[in-house]
Amino acid sequence: METEKVHLKKENETYLITLYGKALDSRKEHPILNDTFANAVVRKIDFDFEKLKTPKGAEVSLPVRAKHFDGWTREFIAAHPVSTVLNLGCGLDSRVFRIDPPSTVNWYDVDLPDVIDLRKQLFPERHACVLIGSSVTDPGWLERIPGDRPVIVVAEGLLQYLTEQEVIALFSRITGKFPEGQIIFDAYSRNMIRFVLLLAAARRARPSLLWGIGDSRKLEKEVPRLRLVTEISFLTLPELVERISPSGIGRALFRVMGLFMKKMVRHFRYEF
Ligand SMILES: C[S@@+](CC[C@H](N)C(=O)[O-])C[C@H]1O[C@@H](n2cnc3c(N)ncnc32)[C@H](O)[C@@H]1O
């Protein structure tokens, strides 16, 4: 029997695009992430997802990105079975269900209050998974979380919406609270952000992206406990290159583009 569908108060939100990209992947014969939870959530929402302004290739790039961060998160949990996970800007992502951590892991999904309200209507409750409706820039939410365990902070598709000061303040609060941990995130290059800011100024519009990284070592100076562990160019991830185009020529062109635009989008793993 079909249950009653959930209505959206806001449409064209970024978390709907990432959700839909993962749902489309799960419908394929050979999925990348196989996020069947994403597909189930899409089916519960009363909305025509075809209307979304989904970027070309999103059904490949978004599952590849999520799978990469799932991998780093799993590695951390395997090394620290008693730990805390902070999934910041979680949107409608089902990472906690995909990873299914042991009950010794305390998991926190954090996003803006209206997104968390929507999440509560769409996902079942889960033991040791707490939903927090707050801006990550508000210091209050972190004060509610015990700081006695190693922590992994996942910020997928989030930090570009914050200012540089907000990112540094957030990382400083986290590294000041927990004994040790990792922060993993994706970020655009500074040049890409400069371009977006210029375009927005010319159009007298609000810029869609705010923060990006140039030299990844600079963050170590701005947040002194942080040490860079890994920096990977997203456009050169083998699974992305393999899956982005059905033709050999398409993949070859993508490889060349990836070499020229190495810094445009990167995945970072810092530890402290
Ligand atoms: C592109 S979506 C990514 C969602 C999810 N991480 C994923 O990959 O599917 C960006 C998310 O960041 C959230 N977000 C933006 N600014 C935020 C803030 N200041 N505090 C908390 N969440 C924020 C948005 O509400 C949205 O859910």
The ligand as a Gaussian input file, in Angstrom:
#p B3LYP/6-31G(d) Opt

LIG

0 1
 C       24.736000      20.437000      -1.471000
 S       23.800000      20.026000      -0.041000
 C       24.731000      18.612000       0.503000
 C       23.900000      17.690000       1.333000
 C       24.627000      16.385000       1.721000
 N       25.854000      16.621000       2.421000
 C       24.878000      15.555000       0.490000
 O       26.027000      15.494000       0.034000
 O       23.912000      14.987000      -0.024000
 C       24.322000      21.286000       1.101000
 C       23.689000      21.177000       2.473000
 O       24.326000      22.100000       3.349000
 C       23.325000      22.650000       4.178000
 N       23.805000      23.918000       4.729000
 C       24.114000      25.061000       4.053000
 N       24.518000      26.006000       4.916000
 C       24.463000      25.447000       6.155000
 C       24.757000      25.919000       7.459000
 N       25.182000      27.164000       7.661000
 N       24.584000      25.073000       8.503000
 C       24.153000      23.807000       8.312000
 N       23.874000      23.292000       7.100000
 C       24.013000      24.117000       6.029000
 C       22.123000      22.816000       3.254000
 O       20.935000      22.969000       3.968000
 C       22.207000      21.512000       2.476000
 O       21.493000      20.483000       3.100000

